[in-house]
């Protein structure tokens, strides 16, 4: 996670809540989930899903202090 935070300047942390934001309309746009892990990308388990998806760190809105 340190790499993601330092490289992209985002507050990514395991267990943090995020919202997917893409520039173009997409079926995942606006969905929320929980960060499960990260390497050079962020793994997010979207609400209602069993497995995490992989996202580019800047395609996420970090919802600090926002509850489900």
C-alpha positions as CSV (number, residue, x, y, z in Angstrom):
1,X,0.0,0.0,0.0
2,X,2.9,2.4,0.7
3,X,3.8,2.2,-3.0
4,X,0.3,3.2,-4.1
5,X,0.0,6.0,-1.5
6,X,3.4,7.5,-2.4
7,X,3.2,7.1,-6.2
8,X,-0.4,8.2,-6.8
9,X,-0.9,10.4,-3.7
10,X,-4.1,8.6,-2.6
11,X,-5.1,7.5,0.9
12,X,-5.4,3.8,0.0
13,X,-5.5,1.4,3.0
14,X,-6.6,-2.1,3.5
15,X,-10.3,-2.0,4.6
16,X,-10.8,1.5,3.1
17,X,-14.0,2.3,1.3
18,X,-13.9,3.4,-2.4
19,X,-16.2,4.3,-5.2
20,X,-15.3,3.3,-8.8
21,X,-15.0,6.3,-11.1
22,X,-14.3,6.0,-14.8
23,X,-14.2,8.8,-17.3
24,X,-16.5,6.9,-19.7
25,X,-19.8,5.2,-18.8
26,X,-19.3,1.7,-17.5
27,X,-21.3,-0.9,-15.7
28,X,-19.0,-0.6,-12.6
29,X,-19.0,3.3,-12.6
30,X,-20.3,4.5,-9.2
31,X,-20.2,1.1,-7.5
32,X,-18.6,1.0,-4.0
33,X,-16.4,-1.5,-2.3
34,X,-13.7,-2.3,0.2
35,X,-9.9,-2.4,-0.5
36,X,-8.6,-5.9,0.1
37,X,-4.9,-5.5,-1.0
38,X,-2.6,-3.7,-3.4
39,X,0.6,-4.2,-5.4
40,X,0.9,-1.8,-8.4
41,X,-2.9,-1.8,-8.6
42,X,-5.6,-1.8,-6.0
43,X,-7.8,-4.9,-5.4
44,X,-11.3,-4.0,-4.4
45,X,-14.2,-6.3,-3.4
46,X,-17.2,-4.5,-4.7
47,X,-20.3,-4.6,-2.5
48,X,-22.3,-7.8,-3.3
49,X,-19.4,-9.6,-4.9
50,X,-17.4,-12.5,-3.6
51,X,-14.1,-11.8,-5.3
52,X,-12.0,-8.6,-5.6
53,X,-11.5,-6.8,-8.9
54,X,-8.3,-5.0,-9.9
55,X,-8.4,-1.2,-10.4
56,X,-5.9,1.5,-11.4
57,X,-5.5,3.6,-8.2
58,X,-6.7,6.8,-9.9
59,X,-9.9,5.2,-11.1
60,X,-11.1,5.1,-7.5
61,X,-12.7,7.8,-5.3
62,X,-11.4,7.2,-1.7
63,X,-14.3,7.6,0.8
64,X,-12.5,8.5,4.0
65,X,-15.0,8.7,6.9
66,X,-17.9,7.6,4.7
67,X,-19.9,4.6,6.0
68,X,-21.9,2.1,4.0
